[in-house]
Amino acid sequence: MEQEKEFTGPEAMLYSHKIIQLSKALWKTVEKDWQNWIKPFDLNINEHHILWIAHALGGASISEIAKYGVMHVSTAFNFSKKLEDRGLLTFSKKETDKRNTYVQLTPEGEALLLETIHAFDPEENGVFRASLPLQELYGKYPDLTDITAIVRRLYGDNFMDIFAETSKMITEEAGRRPEDDDITKEA
């Protein structure tokens, strides 16, 4: 059963305009914050995101990297190749699946990813700082429920599962000191 249209063209256009403008403004700051955070590690945003996804999935196909990283397959492959050249990822094929290329973090890649997490500085993050007045007013950070629901409808439950897995990793790793981590001791 098709849902009856409950909006007007102008309402839809105004909503879309708001999403476009707010998303673009927010992304500009997010991109700057992210680039500044990972710059000391000689990583770009796509490379850092690939490391996160490969970690969250315990290894991933290039198609999965592209899907969950919201990037073109050629972008996922090319930046994964750069990470392989740096010794941070390995490429492989599965015996049961010769068509897909898979990547796995090396111990060095795992250590670098964890190092980036420990290096995060909230004082250097514009979006986080801009959220502080809301945290002070309401006693919590914005929960982004509406945005999460929209993204779930656009990208599906699997996408949100990976989002939850990377969030869990950050929660677990951010509280650890690098010297407590076996991976960084080996590297």
C-alpha positions as CSV (number, residue, x, y, z in Angstrom):
1,M,0.0,0.0,0.0
2,E,1.5,3.3,-1.1
3,Q,1.5,6.1,1.5
4,E,-0.6,9.1,0.6
5,K,1.4,12.2,-0.2
6,E,1.3,14.4,2.9
7,F,3.6,17.3,1.8
8,T,3.6,20.1,-0.8
9,G,6.3,20.8,-3.3
10,P,7.4,24.0,-1.5
11,E,7.6,22.1,1.8
12,A,9.8,19.4,0.3
13,M,12.0,22.0,-1.4
14,L,12.4,24.0,1.8
15,Y,13.3,20.8,3.8
16,S,15.8,19.7,1.1
17,H,17.3,23.2,1.1
18,K,17.8,23.1,4.9
19,I,19.4,19.7,4.7
20,I,21.7,20.8,1.9
21,Q,22.8,24.0,3.5
22,L,23.2,22.6,7.0
23,S,25.0,19.4,5.8
24,K,27.4,21.4,3.7
25,A,28.2,23.8,6.5
26,L,28.6,21.0,9.0
27,W,30.7,18.9,6.6
28,K,33.1,21.8,6.0
29,T,34.0,21.9,9.7
30,V,34.0,18.1,10.1
31,E,36.4,17.8,7.2
32,K,38.7,20.5,8.6
33,D,38.6,18.9,12.1
34,W,39.2,15.4,10.7
35,Q,42.1,16.5,8.5
36,N,43.8,18.4,11.3
37,W,43.4,15.5,13.6
38,I,45.1,12.9,11.3
39,K,47.6,15.2,9.6
40,P,50.5,14.3,12.0
41,F,50.0,10.6,11.0
42,D,50.4,11.4,7.2
43,L,46.9,10.1,6.6
44,N,44.0,11.7,4.6
45,I,40.3,11.2,5.5
46,N,39.8,8.4,3.1
47,E,42.8,6.5,4.3
48,H,41.8,6.9,8.0
49,H,38.2,5.9,7.2
50,I,39.5,2.7,5.4
51,L,41.6,1.8,8.5
52,W,38.5,2.2,10.7
53,I,36.3,0.1,8.5
54,A,38.9,-2.6,8.0
55,H,39.3,-2.7,11.8
56,A,35.6,-2.8,12.5
57,L,35.0,-5.6,10.0
58,G,38.1,-7.6,10.9
59,G,39.1,-7.2,7.3
60,A,36.9,-6.1,4.4
61,S,36.4,-6.3,0.7
62,I,37.1,-3.3,-1.4
63,S,33.3,-3.2,-2.1
64,E,32.5,-3.1,1.6
65,I,35.1,-0.3,2.1
66,A,33.4,1.6,-0.6
67,K,29.9,1.0,0.7
68,Y,30.6,1.7,4.4
69,G,33.0,4.5,3.6
70,V,30.5,6.2,1.3
71,M,33.1,6.4,-1.5
72,H,33.5,5.1,-5.0
73,V,35.1,1.7,-5.4
74,S,38.0,3.1,-7.3
75,T,38.6,5.6,-4.4
76,A,38.5,2.7,-1.9
77,F,40.9,0.7,-4.0
78,N,43.4,3.5,-4.7
79,F,43.6,4.7,-1.1
80,S,43.8,1.1,0.1
81,K,46.7,0.5,-2.3
82,K,48.5,3.6,-0.8
83,L,48.0,2.1,2.7
84,E,49.3,-1.2,1.5
85,D,52.4,0.6,0.1
86,R,53.0,2.0,3.6
87,G,52.7,-1.5,5.2
88,L,49.4,-0.6,6.9
89,L,47.1,-3.0,5.0
90,T,47.5,-6.3,3.1
91,F,45.6,-7.3,0.0
92,S,44.4,-10.8,-0.5
93,K,41.9,-13.0,-2.4
94,K,39.8,-15.7,-0.7
95,E,40.0,-19.3,-2.0
96,T,36.2,-19.3,-2.3
97,D,36.0,-15.8,-3.8
98,K,38.6,-14.9,-6.4
99,R,36.6,-12.0,-7.8
100,N,36.8,-9.7,-4.7
101,T,39.9,-8.1,-3.3
102,Y,40.1,-8.1,0.5
103,V,42.1,-5.9,2.8
104,Q,43.3,-6.6,6.3
105,L,45.1,-4.3,8.8
106,T,48.7,-5.2,9.5
107,P,49.9,-4.9,13.1
108,E,51.4,-1.5,12.0
109,G,48.0,-0.4,10.6
110,E,46.3,-1.4,13.8
111,A,48.8,0.4,15.9
112,L,48.5,3.6,13.8
113,L,44.7,3.5,14.0
114,L,44.9,3.2,17.7
115,E,47.5,6.0,17.9
116,T,45.2,8.3,16.0
117,I,42.4,7.5,18.5
118,H,44.6,8.4,21.5
119,A,45.8,11.6,19.8
120,F,42.3,13.0,19.4
121,D,42.1,16.4,21.1
122,P,38.6,17.7,21.8
123,E,39.9,21.2,22.2
124,E,41.0,21.1,18.5
125,N,37.6,19.9,17.3
126,G,35.2,22.6,16.2
127,V,32.1,20.5,16.0
128,F,32.7,19.1,19.5
129,R,33.3,22.6,20.9
130,A,30.2,23.9,19.2
131,S,28.2,21.1,20.9
132,L,29.4,22.0,24.4
133,P,26.7,24.6,25.1
134,L,24.1,22.0,24.3
135,Q,25.7,19.5,26.6
136,E,25.8,22.1,29.4
137,L,22.2,23.1,28.8
138,Y,20.7,19.6,28.5
139,G,23.3,17.6,30.4
140,K,24.1,15.5,27.3
141,Y,25.5,15.9,23.8
142,P,23.1,15.9,20.9
143,D,22.0,12.3,20.2
144,L,21.5,12.8,16.5
145,T,18.5,10.5,16.5
146,D,16.8,12.1,13.5
147,I,19.9,12.1,11.4
148,T,20.6,8.5,12.4
149,A,17.1,7.5,11.3
150,I,17.5,9.3,7.9
151,V,20.9,7.6,7.3
152,R,19.5,4.2,8.3
153,R,16.8,4.7,5.6
154,L,19.3,5.8,3.0
155,Y,22.1,3.2,3.7
156,G,20.4,0.4,5.6
157,D,20.9,-1.6,8.8
158,N,24.3,-3.0,7.8
159,F,25.7,0.5,7.4
160,M,24.4,1.4,10.8
161,D,25.9,-1.8,12.3
162,I,29.4,-0.8,11.0
163,F,28.7,2.7,12.5
164,A,27.9,1.1,15.8
165,E,31.0,-1.1,15.6
166,T,33.4,1.8,15.0
167,S,31.6,3.7,17.8
168,K,32.1,0.8,20.1
169,M,35.8,0.6,19.2
170,I,36.3,4.3,19.9
171,T,34.6,3.9,23.2
172,E,36.7,1.0,24.2
173,E,40.0,2.4,22.9
174,A,39.7,6.0,23.8
175,G,39.9,5.2,27.5
176,R,43.0,3.1,27.2
177,R,46.5,4.5,27.4
178,P,48.8,3.5,24.4
179,E,51.3,1.9,26.8
180,D,48.6,-0.4,28.0
181,D,47.9,-1.7,24.5
182,D,49.7,-4.9,23.4
183,I,49.6,-3.8,19.7
184,T,51.5,-0.6,20.3
185,K,54.1,-2.4,22.4
186,E,54.8,-4.8,19.5
187,A,55.0,-2.1,16.8
